[in-house]
Amino acid sequence: MPDILLIQPPIRDFYLTAKRTIPYGLACIASELRRYGFSVKIADALATPKSRHIPLPQEMTFLESYYAAKDVSPFALFHGFRHFGYSFEHIGNIVKASGAFLVGISSLFTAYSNEALKTAEIIKQYHPNCCVVMGGHHPTAMPESVMQCNAIDFVLRGEGEVSMPLLARAIRDKTDISQIPGIVFRKPDGNLHISEPAIMRNPDDSPLPAPDLIHQKFYRRGHGGSTVIAASRGCPMSCSYCCMAKTNYRRRSVESVMAEIDNAVMNYGARFIDFEDEHLSADRNWFLKLLQEIINKYSGLGIELRAM
């Protein structure tokens, strides 16, 4: 039984691209938790082909007049609204069986925040004695809104590798949580304590992610495995349309990135590598050095690189 369970919630949408849902962030956090001595599992509710048709949300019912007849074209992505992944009840049973004292929920995108909140409510219903913490871009940007859900005990803003192990240790040891970077919690008077987002100063100092906790078989493409890598954090650019503009840009060393690629390729058969950086080629010399290292080491293996 794990000390901590990390959950990727299901998604409700018109379509889903599985290669974009590898729970990389949770694998990074899990690796840090292990370094602190905690046992961890990832419950990936999207690592299944299961899906079912559900009614359109109220705010989308106006679409029914536009999609009255079934679209049979090869590009029919927006006809049926679906629940992708395991049911909320199944997730509740997984959490209950785990016995974890701390359950973390990933909430990356505001468009899917309702599913994350519903996941929190189910967790408290099935395993009321655990602590529930939510992290990701959505609660980082909107902690007050997220904390309106009584099923959520804490929000961690910013990079969870920094704060999640500290929160787990504080809960276990019953020590003060107020100084944990990025922490959000309810004070005795009902008001919120909201900290500034946690920032990982040097990404090279963190251990490599824990790919053994990812459902590798589900994320295979053809005859090879898939992996996601973040070679940097933040972005140095000032694009006016982007919420990541001029965020604390930190780049990993080529050696660190190559070590992660090597583990994925040699130990998990990865042939599809998706870089999820905000700006992968911001430093041209660094980027060319990385590409040359990949050519030198993996030429002939059919490695496919993407930056989607």
C-alpha positions as a Markdown table, in Angstrom:
| # | Residue | x | y | z |
|---|---|---|---|---|
| 1 | Met | 0.0 | 0.0 | 0.0 |
| 2 | Pro | 1.5 | 3.4 | -1.0 |
| 3 | Asp | 1.9 | 6.3 | 1.3 |
| 4 | Ile | 0.9 | 8.7 | -1.5 |
| 5 | Leu | -1.3 | 8.2 | -4.5 |
| 6 | Leu | -1.1 | 10.7 | -7.4 |
| 7 | Ile | -4.1 | 10.9 | -9.8 |
| 8 | Gln | -4.6 | 12.0 | -13.4 |
| 9 | Pro | -8.4 | 12.5 | -13.6 |
| 10 | Pro | -10.6 | 11.5 | -16.5 |
| 11 | Ile | -11.5 | 14.1 | -19.2 |
| 12 | Arg | -14.8 | 15.0 | -20.8 |
| 13 | Asp | -14.5 | 16.4 | -24.3 |
| 14 | Phe | -15.2 | 15.7 | -27.9 |
| 15 | Tyr | -12.0 | 13.8 | -28.5 |
| 16 | Leu | -8.7 | 12.9 | -26.8 |
| 17 | Thr | -5.2 | 12.4 | -28.1 |
| 18 | Ala | -3.5 | 9.8 | -25.9 |
| 19 | Lys | 0.0 | 10.8 | -26.7 |
| 20 | Arg | -0.6 | 14.1 | -25.1 |
| 21 | Thr | -1.7 | 12.7 | -21.7 |
| 22 | Ile | 1.3 | 10.8 | -20.5 |
| 23 | Pro | 1.4 | 11.9 | -16.8 |
| 24 | Tyr | 4.9 | 13.3 | -16.9 |
| 25 | Gly | 4.5 | 15.9 | -14.2 |
| 26 | Leu | 3.2 | 13.3 | -11.8 |
| 27 | Ala | 6.2 | 11.0 | -12.6 |
| 28 | Cys | 8.5 | 13.9 | -11.8 |
| 29 | Ile | 6.8 | 14.6 | -8.5 |
| 30 | Ala | 6.8 | 10.8 | -7.6 |
| 31 | Ser | 10.5 | 10.6 | -8.1 |
| 32 | Glu | 11.1 | 13.5 | -5.6 |
| 33 | Leu | 8.7 | 11.8 | -3.1 |
| 34 | Arg | 10.7 | 8.6 | -3.4 |
| 35 | Arg | 13.9 | 10.5 | -2.6 |
| 36 | Tyr | 12.2 | 11.7 | 0.6 |
| 37 | Gly | 11.5 | 8.0 | 1.5 |
| 38 | Phe | 7.8 | 7.9 | 0.6 |
| 39 | Ser | 6.2 | 5.0 | -1.4 |
| 40 | Val | 4.2 | 6.3 | -4.3 |
| 41 | Lys | 1.8 | 5.1 | -7.0 |
| 42 | Ile | 0.2 | 6.9 | -10.0 |
| 43 | Ala | -3.5 | 6.2 | -10.8 |
| 44 | Asp | -3.8 | 7.3 | -14.4 |
| 45 | Ala | -7.5 | 7.4 | -15.1 |
| 46 | Leu | -6.7 | 8.2 | -18.8 |
| 47 | Ala | -4.6 | 5.1 | -19.4 |
| 48 | Thr | -7.5 | 3.1 | -20.7 |
| 49 | Pro | -9.4 | 3.0 | -24.1 |
| 50 | Lys | -12.6 | 3.2 | -22.1 |
| 51 | Ser | -15.0 | 6.1 | -23.1 |
| 52 | Arg | -18.7 | 6.6 | -23.2 |
| 53 | His | -21.1 | 9.1 | -24.7 |
| 54 | Ile | -22.5 | 11.7 | -22.2 |
| 55 | Pro | -24.9 | 14.6 | -22.7 |
| 56 | Leu | -23.4 | 18.0 | -23.7 |
| 57 | Pro | -22.8 | 20.3 | -20.7 |
| 58 | Gln | -25.5 | 23.0 | -20.3 |
| 59 | Glu | -23.2 | 25.7 | -21.6 |
| 60 | Met | -22.6 | 23.7 | -24.8 |
| 61 | Thr | -26.2 | 22.7 | -25.7 |
| 62 | Phe | -26.4 | 25.4 | -28.4 |
| 63 | Leu | -24.1 | 23.2 | -30.5 |
| 64 | Glu | -26.8 | 20.6 | -30.9 |
| 65 | Ser | -28.4 | 22.6 | -33.8 |
| 66 | Tyr | -25.0 | 22.6 | -35.6 |
| 67 | Tyr | -24.4 | 18.9 | -35.2 |
| 68 | Ala | -27.9 | 17.5 | -35.6 |
| 69 | Ala | -26.9 | 14.7 | -38.0 |
| 70 | Lys | -24.0 | 12.4 | -37.3 |
| 71 | Asp | -20.8 | 13.4 | -39.1 |
| 72 | Val | -19.4 | 10.4 | -40.9 |
| 73 | Ser | -16.3 | 12.1 | -42.3 |
| 74 | Pro | -12.8 | 11.0 | -41.3 |
| 75 | Phe | -12.5 | 14.3 | -39.4 |
| 76 | Ala | -15.6 | 13.9 | -37.2 |
| 77 | Leu | -14.0 | 15.0 | -34.0 |
| 78 | Phe | -16.8 | 17.2 | -32.6 |
| 79 | His | -20.0 | 15.2 | -32.9 |
| 80 | Gly | -20.2 | 13.2 | -29.8 |
| 81 | Phe | -19.3 | 14.5 | -26.3 |
| 82 | Arg | -17.6 | 11.7 | -24.2 |
| 83 | His | -16.2 | 10.8 | -20.8 |
| 84 | Phe | -12.7 | 9.5 | -21.5 |
| 85 | Gly | -11.1 | 7.3 | -18.9 |
| 86 | Tyr | -12.2 | 5.4 | -15.9 |
| 87 | Ser | -15.4 | 6.4 | -14.0 |
| 88 | Phe | -15.2 | 8.5 | -10.9 |
| 89 | Glu | -16.5 | 5.6 | -8.9 |
| 90 | His | -13.7 | 3.4 | -10.1 |
| 91 | Ile | -11.2 | 6.0 | -9.1 |
| 92 | Gly | -12.8 | 6.2 | -5.6 |
| 93 | Asn | -12.4 | 2.4 | -5.2 |
| 94 | Ile | -8.8 | 2.6 | -6.2 |
| 95 | Val | -8.1 | 5.4 | -3.7 |
| 96 | Lys | -10.0 | 3.5 | -0.9 |
| 97 | Ala | -8.0 | 0.3 | -1.6 |
| 98 | Ser | -4.7 | 2.2 | -1.6 |
| 99 | Gly | -5.1 | 3.4 | 1.9 |
| 100 | Ala | -2.8 | 6.4 | 1.0 |
| 101 | Phe | -2.7 | 9.2 | 3.7 |
| 102 | Leu | -2.1 | 11.8 | 1.0 |
| 103 | Val | -3.8 | 11.9 | -2.5 |
| 104 | Gly | -2.6 | 14.4 | -5.1 |
| 105 | Ile | -4.7 | 15.4 | -8.1 |
| 106 | Ser | -3.3 | 16.9 | -11.2 |
| 107 | Ser | -5.4 | 19.8 | -12.7 |
| 108 | Leu | -3.5 | 21.2 | -15.6 |
| 109 | Phe | -6.2 | 22.9 | -17.7 |
| 110 | Thr | -9.1 | 25.1 | -16.7 |
| 111 | Ala | -11.3 | 23.5 | -19.3 |
| 112 | Tyr | -11.0 | 20.2 | -17.4 |
| 113 | Ser | -11.1 | 21.6 | -13.9 |
| 114 | Asn | -14.6 | 20.3 | -13.2 |
| 115 | Glu | -13.4 | 16.7 | -13.7 |
| 116 | Ala | -10.6 | 17.3 | -11.3 |
| 117 | Leu | -12.9 | 18.8 | -8.7 |
| 118 | Lys | -15.3 | 15.9 | -9.1 |
| 119 | Thr | -12.4 | 13.5 | -8.6 |
| 120 | Ala | -11.6 | 15.2 | -5.3 |
| 121 | Glu | -15.2 | 14.9 | -4.1 |
| 122 | Ile | -15.3 | 11.2 | -5.0 |
| 123 | Ile | -12.0 | 10.6 | -3.2 |
| 124 | Lys | -13.3 | 12.2 | 0.0 |
| 125 | Gln | -16.5 | 10.2 | -0.3 |
| 126 | Tyr | -14.6 | 6.8 | -0.6 |
| 127 | His | -11.6 | 7.6 | 1.6 |
| 128 | Pro | -12.6 | 10.4 | 3.9 |
| 129 | Asn | -9.5 | 10.2 | 6.2 |
| 130 | Cys | -7.0 | 11.0 | 3.6 |
| 131 | Cys | -5.7 | 14.5 | 2.8 |
| 132 | Val | -6.4 | 15.8 | -0.7 |
| 133 | Val | -4.1 | 18.2 | -2.5 |
| 134 | Met | -4.5 | 19.6 | -6.0 |
| 135 | Gly | -1.8 | 21.1 | -8.1 |
| 136 | Gly | -1.2 | 22.1 | -11.7 |
| 137 | His | -1.7 | 25.2 | -13.9 |
| 138 | His | -5.4 | 25.7 | -13.0 |
| 139 | Pro | -5.1 | 25.8 | -9.2 |
| 140 | Thr | -1.8 | 27.8 | -9.5 |
| 141 | Ala | -3.7 | 30.5 | -11.3 |
| 142 | Met | -7.1 | 30.2 | -9.5 |
| 143 | Pro | -6.5 | 28.9 | -5.9 |
| 144 | Glu | -9.5 | 30.7 | -4.4 |
| 145 | Ser | -11.9 | 29.1 | -6.9 |
| 146 | Val | -10.4 | 25.6 | -6.3 |
| 147 | Met | -10.5 | 25.9 | -2.5 |
| 148 | Gln | -14.3 | 26.6 | -2.7 |
| 149 | Cys | -14.4 | 22.8 | -3.0 |
| 150 | Asn | -14.6 | 21.5 | 0.5 |
| 151 | Ala | -13.1 | 18.1 | -0.6 |
| 152 | Ile | -9.8 | 19.8 | -1.2 |
| 153 | Asp | -7.6 | 20.3 | 1.8 |
| 154 | Phe | -4.6 | 22.0 | 0.1 |
| 155 | Val | -3.5 | 23.5 | -3.1 |
| 156 | Leu | 0.1 | 23.6 | -4.2 |
| 157 | Arg | 0.9 | 26.4 | -6.6 |
| 158 | Gly | 3.9 | 26.2 | -8.9 |
| 159 | Glu | 6.2 | 23.2 | -9.3 |
| 160 | Gly | 5.1 | 20.3 | -7.2 |
| 161 | Glu | 8.6 | 18.7 | -7.1 |
| 162 | Val | 9.5 | 21.4 | -4.6 |
| 163 | Ser | 6.5 | 21.5 | -2.4 |
| 164 | Met | 4.8 | 18.0 | -2.5 |
| 165 | Pro | 7.6 | 16.2 | -0.5 |
| 166 | Leu | 7.6 | 19.0 | 2.1 |
| 167 | Leu | 3.8 | 18.8 | 2.5 |
| 168 | Ala | 3.9 | 15.0 | 2.8 |
| 169 | Arg | 6.5 | 15.2 | 5.5 |
| 170 | Ala | 4.7 | 17.9 | 7.4 |
| 171 | Ile | 1.4 | 15.9 | 7.4 |
| 172 | Arg | 3.2 | 12.7 | 8.4 |
| 173 | Asp | 5.1 | 14.4 | 11.2 |
| 174 | Lys | 2.3 | 16.8 | 12.2 |
| 175 | Thr | 4.5 | 19.9 | 11.8 |
| 176 | Asp | 3.8 | 23.4 | 10.5 |
| 177 | Ile | 2.8 | 23.7 | 6.9 |
| 178 | Ser | 2.7 | 27.5 | 6.5 |
| 179 | Gln | 6.2 | 27.9 | 5.3 |
| 180 | Ile | 5.9 | 25.3 | 2.5 |
| 181 | Pro | 6.5 | 27.0 | -0.9 |
| 182 | Gly | 3.3 | 27.4 | -2.9 |
| 183 | Ile | 1.0 | 26.1 | -0.1 |
| 184 | Val | -2.7 | 27.2 | 0.0 |
| 185 | Phe | -4.9 | 26.2 | 3.0 |
| 186 | Arg | -7.8 | 27.4 | 5.0 |
| 187 | Lys | -6.9 | 29.2 | 8.2 |
| 188 | Pro | -9.0 | 28.8 | 11.4 |
| 189 | Asp | -11.0 | 32.0 | 10.6 |
| 190 | Gly | -12.0 | 30.5 | 7.2 |
| 191 | Asn | -9.7 | 32.8 | 5.2 |
| 192 | Leu | -7.1 | 31.4 | 2.9 |
| 193 | His | -3.4 | 31.3 | 3.3 |
| 194 | Ile | -2.0 | 31.7 | -0.2 |
| 195 | Ser | 1.7 | 31.4 | -0.9 |
| 196 | Glu | 3.6 | 32.5 | -4.0 |
| 197 | Pro | 4.1 | 29.6 | -6.5 |
| 198 | Ala | 7.0 | 27.3 | -5.8 |
| 199 | Ile | 10.0 | 27.4 | -8.2 |
| 200 | Met | 12.6 | 24.8 | -8.8 |
| 201 | Arg | 15.8 | 26.8 | -8.9 |
| 202 | Asn | 18.0 | 24.2 | -10.7 |
| 203 | Pro | 16.2 | 21.4 | -12.6 |
| 204 | Asp | 19.4 | 19.4 | -12.8 |
| 205 | Asp | 19.2 | 18.9 | -9.0 |
| 206 | Ser | 16.0 | 16.9 | -9.2 |
| 207 | Pro | 16.1 | 13.1 | -9.9 |
| 208 | Leu | 14.9 | 11.8 | -13.3 |
| 209 | Pro | 11.1 | 11.1 | -13.5 |
| 210 | Ala | 9.8 | 7.7 | -12.4 |
| 211 | Pro | 8.7 | 6.0 | -15.7 |
| 212 | Asp | 8.1 | 2.7 | -13.9 |
| 213 | Leu | 4.9 | 4.3 | -12.5 |
| 214 | Ile | 3.5 | 5.2 | -15.9 |
| 215 | His | 1.3 | 2.7 | -17.8 |
| 216 | Gln | 3.9 | 2.2 | -20.5 |
| 217 | Lys | 1.9 | -0.4 | -22.5 |
| 218 | Phe | -1.0 | 2.0 | -23.0 |
| 219 | Tyr | 1.1 | 4.8 | -24.3 |
| 220 | Arg | 3.0 | 2.7 | -26.9 |
| 221 | Arg | 2.9 | 3.9 | -30.5 |
| 222 | Gly | 3.1 | 1.1 | -33.0 |
| 223 | His | 6.0 | -1.2 | -32.0 |
| 224 | Gly | 7.8 | 1.4 | -29.8 |
| 225 | Gly | 7.3 | 3.1 | -26.5 |
| 226 | Ser | 6.5 | 6.8 | -26.0 |
| 227 | Thr | 7.9 | 9.3 | -23.6 |
| 228 | Val | 7.6 | 13.0 | -22.7 |
| 229 | Ile | 10.5 | 15.2 | -21.6 |
| 230 | Ala | 10.7 | 18.7 | -20.3 |
| 231 | Ala | 14.2 | 20.0 | -21.0 |
| 232 | Ser | 13.5 | 23.4 | -19.5 |
| 233 | Arg | 11.0 | 25.3 | -17.3 |
| 234 | Gly | 9.4 | 28.6 | -18.1 |
| 235 | Cys | 10.1 | 30.8 | -21.1 |
| 236 | Pro | 12.4 | 33.7 | -21.8 |
| 237 | Met | 10.2 | 35.3 | -24.5 |
| 238 | Ser | 7.7 | 38.2 | -24.1 |
| 239 | Cys | 4.8 | 37.1 | -26.4 |
| 240 | Ser | 1.8 | 39.2 | -25.4 |
| 241 | Tyr | -0.8 | 36.4 | -26.0 |
| 242 | Cys | 0.9 | 33.9 | -23.7 |
| 243 | Cys | 0.5 | 33.4 | -19.9 |
| 244 | Met | 4.1 | 31.9 | -19.8 |
| 245 | Ala | 5.7 | 35.1 | -21.1 |
| 246 | Lys | 8.9 | 36.0 | -19.3 |
| 247 | Thr | 8.4 | 33.3 | -16.6 |
| 248 | Asn | 11.5 | 32.2 | -14.7 |
| 249 | Tyr | 13.4 | 30.4 | -17.5 |
| 250 | Arg | 15.6 | 27.5 | -16.4 |
| 251 | Arg | 17.2 | 25.1 | -18.8 |
| 252 | Arg | 18.5 | 21.6 | -17.9 |
| 253 | Ser | 22.0 | 20.6 | -19.0 |
| 254 | Val | 22.3 | 18.5 | -22.2 |
| 255 | Glu | 23.8 | 15.7 | -20.0 |
| 256 | Ser | 20.7 | 15.6 | -17.8 |
| 257 | Val | 18.3 | 15.5 | -20.8 |
| 258 | Met | 20.3 | 12.8 | -22.5 |
| 259 | Ala | 20.3 | 10.7 | -19.3 |
| 260 | Glu | 16.5 | 10.8 | -19.3 |
| 261 | Ile | 16.3 | 10.0 | -23.0 |
| 262 | Asp | 18.7 | 7.1 | -22.5 |
| 263 | Asn | 16.6 | 5.6 | -19.7 |
| 264 | Ala | 13.5 | 5.9 | -21.8 |
| 265 | Val | 15.0 | 4.5 | -25.0 |
| 266 | Met | 17.1 | 1.7 | -23.5 |
| 267 | Asn | 14.9 | 0.6 | -20.6 |
| 268 | Tyr | 11.4 | 1.3 | -21.9 |
| 269 | Gly | 11.9 | 1.0 | -25.7 |
| 270 | Ala | 10.8 | 4.6 | -26.4 |
| 271 | Arg | 10.9 | 5.5 | -30.0 |
| 272 | Phe | 8.5 | 8.5 | -29.8 |
| 273 | Ile | 9.8 | 11.5 | -27.8 |
| 274 | Asp | 7.7 | 14.6 | -27.2 |
| 275 | Phe | 9.4 | 17.6 | -25.8 |
| 276 | Glu | 6.9 | 19.7 | -23.8 |
| 277 | Asp | 9.0 | 22.8 | -23.4 |
| 278 | Glu | 7.6 | 26.3 | -23.7 |
| 279 | His | 10.5 | 27.2 | -26.0 |
| 280 | Leu | 12.7 | 24.2 | -26.8 |
| 281 | Ser | 15.1 | 26.0 | -29.1 |
| 282 | Ala | 15.5 | 29.3 | -27.1 |
| 283 | Asp | 19.2 | 28.7 | -26.9 |
| 284 | Arg | 20.3 | 27.7 | -30.4 |
| 285 | Asn | 23.7 | 26.4 | -29.4 |
| 286 | Trp | 22.3 | 24.3 | -26.6 |
| 287 | Phe | 19.6 | 22.9 | -28.9 |
| 288 | Leu | 22.0 | 22.0 | -31.7 |
| 289 | Lys | 24.2 | 20.2 | -29.1 |
| 290 | Leu | 21.3 | 18.2 | -27.9 |
| 291 | Leu | 20.3 | 17.2 | -31.4 |
| 292 | Gln | 23.8 | 16.2 | -32.2 |
| 293 | Glu | 24.0 | 14.0 | -29.1 |
| 294 | Ile | 20.8 | 12.3 | -30.1 |
| 295 | Ile | 22.1 | 11.6 | -33.6 |
| 296 | Asn | 25.4 | 10.3 | -32.3 |
| 297 | Lys | 23.8 | 7.9 | -29.8 |
| 298 | Tyr | 20.5 | 6.8 | -31.4 |
| 299 | Ser | 21.1 | 7.0 | -35.2 |
| 300 | Gly | 19.4 | 4.1 | -36.9 |
| 301 | Leu | 16.9 | 3.3 | -34.1 |
| 302 | Gly | 14.1 | 5.2 | -35.8 |
| 303 | Ile | 13.6 | 7.8 | -33.0 |
| 304 | Glu | 10.8 | 10.3 | -33.7 |
| 305 | Leu | 11.2 | 13.7 | -32.1 |
| 306 | Arg | 8.2 | 16.0 | -31.6 |
| 307 | Ala | 7.7 | 19.3 | -29.9 |
| 308 | Met | 3.9 | 19.4 | -29.9 |
